[in-house]
């Protein structure tokens, strides 16, 4: 059971970064060049929003509440540019649909900037009963207009939104992790076939929870993939503001479907986090403090980060208290069995399939001890489960498959097919 922070003073504390300093900015996507003044305002707005995201996500982390900083920090430039298009009257549905739901810090920041809730609410990001959960939930948080429970579900949904809003573009913030999901292949084909005015803006930062996709999934190339579906696809450098702006203008200058693959390292410019899978999660307080101190002018924000401590839950839970975690011990127990087999026996009879959640399911222990049987399958639960079932469909072969139990609803058909094939597929689960 989550608990509130022990820092009761935060209930009345003012948000220490003055978001009223955001400069009004209107940009015309038919004019593919920024004036010097526009560029100065845009850079100011990007930096202010990035500083705020670093602070309130790291504050949650310091209170033991996680936070997911990197992705939300990454996408600020494209969000600020498109927001300025909307402010200038461009025909765009004014919702930033995000298929990477854990980037919810973006949605909460926009809610504050749009006047739907006070900035002080951000001090309680991800606290129990604060109305600011780890993924956006429609009708729960003021200003949040869509729900996104996990990765990869929203593109197909956005196709319907586009059909319901003829004459307007619909924005989908994508990610290289979300784009691994098979849902997106189906959605892309419909977008192209019906010439829907969907703009897919993919933060291609080469980071997921378990590592770097371009290393563990050789051949994964989003620009080639999206172009192969038939979308007009551009690739740009996300931290080159002029290049990013020109490509966004091109994408929003007509009513055709466009994909923009935006290359950047995760958490660009944050010392100790840039390009690292650790930045996918919440920044460590020390990293955030160093970042904010280097920016200057954030004394109170730094003080709050230094003062924050995890609240200790006063409750005990029957069957759940004590040392160790079942899901972590699972990997250790399996290792004990695998250690008694020769490498040839392991290769012949066992495969372990991970869905980018190895640390949450205890499978990282197996990868470290027996990498020869470990399959880093990326974020592709349905396909990986069927592959696991296929491996375990003959006598003497056993597959092990790990994901969050919340994601099993995606695999119902695959599980039925595995049952019909009498497959040996063992599945440890993490409940959410």
C-alpha positions as CSV (number, residue, x, y, z in Angstrom):
1,X,0.0,0.0,0.0
2,X,1.6,3.3,-1.0
3,X,1.9,6.0,1.7
4,X,2.1,9.7,1.6
5,X,5.4,11.6,2.0
6,X,6.6,12.4,5.5
7,X,7.3,16.0,4.4
8,X,3.9,17.4,5.6
9,X,5.1,21.0,4.8
10,X,4.8,20.2,1.1
11,X,1.1,20.3,1.4
12,X,1.3,24.1,1.4
13,X,4.7,24.5,-0.2
14,X,4.9,26.7,-3.4
15,X,6.3,25.0,-6.5
16,X,9.9,26.2,-6.5
17,X,10.2,26.7,-10.3
18,X,8.2,29.6,-11.6
19,X,6.3,28.3,-14.6
20,X,4.7,31.7,-15.1
21,X,8.0,32.6,-16.8
22,X,7.0,30.4,-19.8
23,X,6.9,32.9,-22.7
24,X,3.9,33.1,-25.0
25,X,4.9,31.8,-28.4
26,X,2.9,31.3,-31.6
27,X,4.5,29.5,-34.6
28,X,3.2,29.1,-38.1
29,X,4.0,25.6,-39.6
30,X,3.8,27.1,-43.1
31,X,6.8,29.2,-42.3
32,X,9.7,26.8,-42.0
33,X,12.2,29.1,-40.3
34,X,12.5,30.5,-36.8
35,X,13.3,34.2,-36.3
36,X,16.0,34.9,-33.8
37,X,13.5,36.1,-31.2
38,X,11.3,33.0,-31.7
39,X,14.3,30.7,-31.2
40,X,15.3,32.5,-28.0
41,X,11.8,32.1,-26.6
42,X,11.6,28.5,-27.7
43,X,14.9,27.6,-26.1
44,X,13.8,29.4,-22.9
45,X,10.5,27.5,-22.8
46,X,12.2,24.1,-23.5
47,X,14.8,24.6,-20.7
48,X,12.2,25.8,-18.2
49,X,10.0,22.8,-18.8
50,X,12.9,20.4,-18.7
51,X,14.1,21.8,-15.4
52,X,10.6,21.4,-13.9
53,X,10.4,17.8,-15.1
54,X,13.7,17.0,-13.6
55,X,12.7,18.5,-10.3
56,X,9.3,17.0,-9.7
57,X,10.0,13.6,-11.0
58,X,13.2,13.4,-8.9
59,X,11.3,14.6,-5.9
60,X,8.9,11.7,-6.2
61,X,11.9,9.4,-6.5
62,X,13.5,10.8,-3.4
63,X,10.2,10.0,-1.6
64,X,10.4,6.4,-2.8
65,X,7.7,6.8,-5.4
66,X,9.6,6.3,-8.7
67,X,9.0,8.8,-11.5
68,X,10.2,8.0,-15.1
69,X,12.2,11.2,-15.9
70,X,14.0,10.5,-19.2
71,X,11.3,10.1,-21.8
72,X,9.3,13.1,-20.6
73,X,12.5,15.2,-20.5
74,X,13.4,14.1,-24.1
75,X,10.2,15.1,-25.8
76,X,9.9,18.7,-24.5
77,X,11.2,20.3,-27.8
78,X,8.6,18.8,-30.1
79,X,5.9,19.3,-27.5
80,X,6.8,23.0,-27.2
81,X,6.9,23.5,-31.0
82,X,3.5,21.8,-31.6
83,X,2.0,23.7,-28.7
84,X,3.1,26.9,-30.4
85,X,1.5,25.7,-33.6
86,X,-1.8,25.2,-31.8
87,X,-1.5,28.6,-30.1
88,X,-1.2,30.1,-33.6
89,X,-4.5,28.5,-34.7
90,X,-3.1,25.5,-36.7
91,X,-5.8,22.8,-37.1
92,X,-4.5,20.3,-34.6
93,X,-6.5,18.4,-31.9
94,X,-5.0,20.0,-28.8
95,X,-4.1,16.8,-27.0
96,X,-0.7,15.2,-27.0
97,X,-1.6,11.5,-27.1
98,X,1.4,9.6,-25.8
99,X,1.8,5.8,-26.4
100,X,4.5,5.6,-23.8
101,X,2.2,6.1,-20.8
102,X,5.0,6.3,-18.3
103,X,6.0,9.7,-19.7
104,X,3.0,11.1,-17.8
105,X,5.1,13.9,-16.4
106,X,4.6,15.6,-19.8
107,X,0.8,15.4,-19.4
108,X,0.9,16.8,-15.8
109,X,3.2,19.7,-16.8
110,X,0.9,20.5,-19.7
111,X,-2.1,20.4,-17.4
112,X,-0.4,23.1,-15.3
113,X,0.6,25.2,-18.3
114,X,-2.9,25.1,-19.6
115,X,-4.4,26.2,-16.3
116,X,-6.2,23.0,-15.4
117,X,-4.4,22.6,-12.1
118,X,-2.0,24.5,-9.9
119,X,1.7,23.9,-10.1
120,X,1.8,22.9,-6.5
121,X,0.0,19.7,-7.4
122,X,3.2,18.5,-9.1
123,X,4.9,18.3,-5.6
124,X,2.7,15.3,-5.0
125,X,3.5,13.5,-8.3
126,X,2.7,9.7,-7.9
127,X,1.7,10.1,-4.2
128,X,-1.1,7.9,-3.0
129,X,-4.5,9.5,-3.6
130,X,-3.0,12.6,-5.2
131,X,-4.7,12.0,-8.5
132,X,-1.3,12.0,-10.3
133,X,-0.7,8.3,-11.0
134,X,2.2,6.9,-13.0
135,X,0.2,6.7,-16.2
136,X,-2.4,9.2,-17.5
137,X,-6.0,8.4,-16.5
138,X,-8.9,10.3,-18.1
139,X,-11.4,11.9,-15.6
140,X,-8.9,11.4,-12.8
141,X,-6.4,14.2,-13.3
142,X,-7.6,17.7,-14.3
143,X,-6.5,18.5,-17.9
144,X,-5.7,14.9,-18.8
145,X,-7.8,13.9,-21.8
146,X,-6.8,10.3,-22.4
147,X,-5.8,7.1,-20.6
148,X,-2.7,5.1,-21.5
149,X,-2.2,2.1,-19.3
150,X,0.9,0.7,-21.1
151,X,3.0,0.9,-24.3
152,X,1.8,0.6,-27.8
153,X,-1.9,0.8,-27.5
154,X,-2.6,4.4,-28.6
155,X,-1.8,4.6,-32.3
156,X,-4.8,2.5,-33.2
157,X,-7.0,4.6,-30.8
158,X,-5.6,7.8,-32.4
159,X,-6.7,6.6,-35.8
160,X,-10.3,6.7,-34.6
161,X,-9.7,10.2,-33.1
162,X,-8.5,11.3,-36.5
163,X,-11.6,9.9,-38.2
164,X,-13.8,11.8,-35.6
165,X,-11.9,15.1,-36.3
166,X,-11.8,15.6,-40.0
167,X,-9.7,18.6,-41.0
168,X,-7.5,18.4,-38.0
169,X,-4.2,16.8,-37.4
170,X,-3.8,14.4,-34.4
171,X,-0.5,14.1,-32.6
172,X,0.9,10.8,-31.3
173,X,4.1,11.0,-29.2
174,X,5.8,7.7,-29.9
175,X,8.9,6.0,-28.6
176,X,11.3,3.3,-29.9
177,X,10.1,1.0,-27.1
178,X,6.4,1.5,-27.9
179,X,7.0,1.0,-31.6
180,X,8.1,-2.6,-31.0
181,X,4.6,-3.6,-30.2
182,X,2.7,-5.3,-32.9
183,X,-0.4,-3.1,-32.4
184,X,1.5,-0.3,-34.2
185,X,2.0,-2.3,-37.4
186,X,-1.7,-2.8,-37.7
187,X,-2.4,0.8,-36.8
188,X,0.1,2.1,-39.3
189,X,-1.5,0.2,-42.2
190,X,-4.9,1.7,-41.4
191,X,-3.4,5.2,-41.1
192,X,-1.9,4.9,-44.5
193,X,-4.8,3.2,-46.2
194,X,-7.3,5.8,-45.0
195,X,-4.9,8.7,-45.4
196,X,-5.5,9.8,-41.8
197,X,-4.1,13.1,-40.6
198,X,-2.0,11.5,-37.9
199,X,1.5,12.8,-37.0
200,X,3.6,10.2,-35.3
201,X,6.5,11.9,-33.5
202,X,8.9,9.1,-32.2
203,X,11.5,9.8,-29.6
204,X,14.2,7.4,-30.9
205,X,16.6,7.5,-27.9
206,X,17.9,3.9,-28.2
207,X,17.0,3.1,-24.6
208,X,14.5,0.8,-22.9
209,X,14.4,-0.5,-19.4
210,X,16.8,-3.5,-20.1
211,X,19.3,-1.8,-22.4
212,X,19.8,-0.4,-25.9
213,X,17.5,-1.8,-28.7
214,X,20.0,-1.2,-31.5
215,X,22.3,-3.6,-29.6
216,X,19.9,-6.3,-28.4
217,X,17.6,-6.2,-31.4
218,X,19.9,-6.0,-34.4
219,X,18.1,-4.7,-37.5
220,X,15.5,-2.7,-35.6
221,X,15.3,0.5,-37.7
222,X,12.3,2.7,-37.1
223,X,12.9,5.0,-40.1
224,X,12.9,2.0,-42.5
225,X,10.0,0.3,-40.7
226,X,7.7,3.3,-40.8
227,X,8.5,4.2,-44.3
228,X,7.8,0.5,-45.2
229,X,4.2,0.9,-44.0
230,X,3.8,3.7,-46.5
231,X,4.1,6.7,-44.2
232,X,6.0,9.8,-45.3
233,X,8.9,9.5,-42.9
234,X,11.6,11.9,-42.0
235,X,14.5,11.4,-39.6
236,X,15.9,14.3,-37.6
237,X,18.2,15.2,-34.8
238,X,16.0,16.1,-31.8
239,X,18.5,18.5,-30.1
240,X,19.1,20.4,-33.4
241,X,16.3,22.9,-32.9
242,X,16.4,24.3,-36.5
243,X,16.3,20.8,-38.0
244,X,13.6,19.6,-35.7
245,X,11.5,22.7,-36.4
246,X,11.8,22.4,-40.2
247,X,10.8,18.7,-40.1
248,X,7.8,19.4,-37.8
249,X,6.7,22.2,-40.2
250,X,6.9,19.8,-43.1
251,X,4.9,17.2,-41.2
252,X,2.1,19.7,-40.2
253,X,2.0,21.5,-43.5
254,X,-0.5,19.0,-45.1
255,X,-3.3,16.6,-44.1
256,X,-1.4,13.4,-44.9
257,X,0.0,10.9,-42.4
258,X,3.5,11.7,-41.4
259,X,6.1,10.0,-39.2
260,X,9.0,11.9,-37.7
261,X,11.8,9.7,-36.2
262,X,13.6,12.0,-33.7
263,X,17.1,10.9,-32.8
264,X,18.7,11.9,-29.5
265,X,20.3,10.2,-26.5
266,X,18.0,9.7,-23.6
267,X,18.1,12.6,-21.1
268,X,20.4,14.8,-23.3
269,X,22.6,17.1,-21.4
270,X,22.0,15.6,-17.9
271,X,25.4,14.6,-16.6
272,X,25.5,11.1,-15.2
273,X,22.2,10.1,-17.0
274,X,22.5,11.0,-20.7
275,X,22.2,7.9,-22.9
276,X,21.8,5.5,-20.0
277,X,19.0,3.0,-19.3
278,X,19.0,4.3,-15.8
279,X,17.6,7.6,-17.1
280,X,14.5,5.7,-18.3
281,X,13.5,5.6,-14.6
282,X,13.5,8.4,-12.2
283,X,16.8,10.3,-11.8
284,X,18.6,9.8,-8.6
285,X,18.3,12.8,-6.3
286,X,22.0,13.4,-6.4
287,X,21.9,13.6,-10.2
288,X,18.9,15.9,-10.2
289,X,20.6,18.2,-7.6
290,X,23.8,18.4,-9.6
291,X,21.7,19.3,-12.7
292,X,19.6,22.0,-11.0
293,X,22.7,23.5,-9.3
294,X,24.4,23.7,-12.6
295,X,21.4,25.5,-14.0
296,X,21.5,28.1,-11.2
297,X,18.6,29.9,-9.5
298,X,16.9,26.8,-8.1
299,X,18.0,27.0,-4.5
300,X,14.6,26.1,-3.0
301,X,14.1,23.2,-5.4
302,X,17.5,21.8,-4.4
303,X,16.6,22.2,-0.7
304,X,13.4,20.2,-1.2
305,X,15.2,17.4,-3.0
306,X,17.8,17.2,-0.2
307,X,15.1,17.1,2.5
308,X,13.0,14.5,0.9
309,X,13.1,11.0,2.4
310,X,11.0,7.8,1.7
311,X,8.1,7.4,4.1
312,X,8.2,4.1,6.0
313,X,4.9,2.2,5.8
314,X,3.6,1.5,9.3
315,X,1.7,-1.5,8.2
316,X,2.7,-5.2,8.0
317,X,1.2,-7.5,5.4
318,X,0.3,-11.1,5.9
319,X,2.4,-13.3,3.6
320,X,4.2,-10.3,2.1
321,X,6.6,-9.1,4.9
322,X,10.1,-10.1,5.5
323,X,13.3,-10.5,3.4
324,X,13.3,-11.3,-0.3
325,X,10.9,-11.1,-3.2
326,X,9.3,-14.1,-4.8
327,X,9.8,-12.8,-8.3
328,X,13.5,-12.2,-7.6
329,X,14.0,-15.5,-6.0
330,X,12.4,-17.2,-9.0
331,X,15.4,-16.4,-11.2
332,X,17.8,-17.6,-8.5
333,X,15.9,-20.9,-8.1
334,X,15.9,-21.5,-11.8
335,X,19.7,-20.8,-11.9
336,X,20.1,-23.5,-9.3
337,X,18.5,-26.0,-11.7
338,X,20.4,-24.7,-14.7
339,X,23.7,-24.9,-12.9
340,X,23.3,-28.7,-12.7
341,X,23.1,-29.0,-16.5
342,X,25.9,-28.9,-19.0
343,X,25.8,-25.9,-21.5
344,X,24.9,-28.3,-24.3
345,X,22.0,-29.6,-22.3
346,X,20.8,-26.1,-21.5
347,X,21.0,-25.0,-25.2
348,X,19.2,-28.1,-26.2
349,X,16.3,-27.9,-23.8
350,X,15.7,-24.4,-22.3
351,X,15.0,-20.9,-23.5
352,X,14.2,-17.9,-21.4
353,X,12.3,-15.0,-23.1
354,X,12.4,-11.5,-21.6
355,X,10.1,-8.6,-22.5
356,X,12.4,-5.8,-21.4
357,X,11.4,-6.5,-17.7
358,X,14.2,-8.8,-16.7
359,X,14.9,-7.0,-13.4
360,X,11.2,-7.0,-12.4
361,X,10.8,-10.8,-13.0
362,X,14.1,-12.1,-11.6
363,X,15.2,-13.1,-15.1
364,X,18.3,-10.9,-14.9
365,X,19.9,-13.5,-12.7
366,X,19.5,-16.1,-15.5
367,X,20.9,-13.7,-18.1
368,X,24.0,-13.0,-16.1
369,X,24.7,-16.7,-15.3
370,X,23.5,-18.4,-18.5
371,X,23.3,-15.8,-21.3
372,X,23.4,-18.6,-24.0
373,X,19.8,-19.5,-23.3
374,X,18.5,-15.9,-22.7
375,X,16.4,-14.2,-25.4
376,X,16.2,-10.4,-25.1
377,X,12.9,-10.1,-26.9
378,X,12.3,-6.4,-26.5
379,X,8.7,-5.1,-25.9
380,X,6.8,-7.7,-27.9
381,X,4.8,-9.7,-25.4
382,X,2.5,-11.5,-27.8
383,X,5.1,-12.6,-30.3
384,X,7.5,-13.6,-27.6
385,X,5.0,-15.7,-25.8
386,X,4.2,-17.6,-29.0
387,X,7.9,-18.1,-29.7
388,X,8.3,-19.4,-26.1
389,X,5.4,-21.7,-26.7
390,X,6.8,-22.9,-30.0
391,X,10.1,-23.8,-28.4
392,X,8.3,-25.7,-25.6
393,X,6.0,-27.5,-28.0
394,X,8.0,-30.7,-28.1
395,X,8.9,-33.2,-25.4
396,X,12.0,-32.4,-23.4
397,X,12.0,-28.7,-24.1
398,X,11.0,-26.0,-21.6
399,X,10.6,-22.3,-22.2
400,X,10.4,-19.6,-19.5
401,X,8.7,-16.3,-20.3
402,X,8.5,-13.1,-18.2
403,X,6.4,-10.0,-18.2
404,X,4.1,-8.0,-15.9
405,X,0.8,-9.8,-15.1
406,X,-1.0,-6.6,-16.3
407,X,0.2,-7.4,-19.8
408,X,-1.2,-10.9,-19.9
409,X,-4.5,-9.6,-21.3
410,X,-2.6,-9.0,-24.5
411,X,-1.6,-12.6,-24.8
412,X,-5.0,-14.4,-24.3
413,X,-5.1,-15.7,-27.9
414,X,-1.5,-16.8,-27.8
415,X,-2.0,-18.6,-24.5
416,X,-4.9,-20.5,-26.0
417,X,-2.8,-21.5,-29.0
418,X,0.0,-22.7,-26.6
419,X,-2.5,-24.8,-24.7
420,X,-3.8,-26.3,-27.9
421,X,-0.2,-27.2,-28.8
422,X,0.5,-28.7,-25.3
423,X,3.4,-26.4,-24.9
424,X,5.7,-26.3,-21.9
425,X,5.8,-22.5,-21.1
426,X,6.5,-21.4,-17.6
427,X,5.6,-17.8,-16.8
428,X,6.7,-15.9,-13.7
429,X,4.7,-12.7,-13.2
430,X,5.0,-9.4,-11.5
431,X,1.7,-8.0,-10.3
432,X,1.2,-4.2,-10.8
